[in-house]
Amino acid sequence: MRHPLLGTSLGKESPPRARAPHSPSASLGLQIPAVPMSARRQAWQFAAALLFFHGSEYVLAAAFHGPRNVTATSLLISKQYVLAMSFAMLEHLTEILIFPEVKEYCFVSNIGLLMVLIGEIIRKLAVITAGRAFTHVIRIYHEDQHQLITHGVYRFMRHPGYSGFLIWAVGTQVMLCNPVSTVAFTFVLWRFFSKRIPYEEFFLRQFFGSEYEEYAQRVHSGLPFIK
């Protein structure tokens, strides 16, 4: 209707248009990159590998030594181990944000997954074959259940438990496509076992004498460049 004096149209006013939500990142020109599907898969596989490895270590220790004789150390989680795995996840997240294309090498990630499986199998074969003779702590005193195991997987390597763990741990980083952690894990673990094996074998030679000497000369340690 028109007003008789003003000559303007009267009617319902149109509702104001809703404004689009204001995004702080948009005003700053920032864009958060989407996490690649391959990176998500790698993270889930990494979490599953950790859960299965440590859970199965505890279960096997309880099965062979009894639940009362098993402590939290059987989970094989130390302060240094937590720091190493935290650094690995930090590298993974950082590279997703800065170099997401690094996580797209599915072939490399699958090789790491294969290493995780192989290392897990070797490690668990070592534990099951040794039975009660397998412990997570180096024994410095001989006990009744402590016997020299030379059959099964021990026919091919003297320390399959260490070999399996090295392959498994490095494999987790290859699976995550973490170049820095892959090199760091390889170096740190090899250095650790290069000191631990001679220390452990000192007591094994005391326990089993010439029997272990002959075994050590005949069978390799199972780790590269460690006799």
Buried (B, 14 or more C-beta within 10 A) or exposed (E): EEEEEEEEEEEEEEEEEEEEEEEEEEEEEEEEEEBBEBBEBBBEBBEEBEEEBBEBBBEBBBBBBEEEEBEEEBBBBEEEEEEBBEBBBEBBEEBBEEEBEBBBBEEBBEBBBBBBBBBBBBBBBBBBBBBBBBBBEEBEEEEEBBBBBBEEBBBEBBBBBBBBBBBBBBBBBBBBBBBEBBEBBBEBBBEEBEEBBEEBBEBBBEBBEEEBEEBBEEBBBBBEEBE
